């Protein structure tokens, strides 16, 4: 495991452990922000760009969407 993979793993562990705090102490704005962040990273970044575009080459996205998806994921 290289240095970047370890950093990403630690980031995901901290994010996962902070979820109970969001549900206990979070306000409704926190739910909206976390939903937007989840949609932009999981849906646009990983599912659309990496899976459909790079792996299967099923479509060619606009340049801005391709750069955005690579940046957030």
Protein Blocks (a to p, Z undefined) as FASTA:
>chain_A
ZZklmmmmmmmmmmmmmmmmmmmmpcfklmmmmmmmmmmmmmmmmmmmmmmmmmnopacc
dfklmmmmmmmZZ
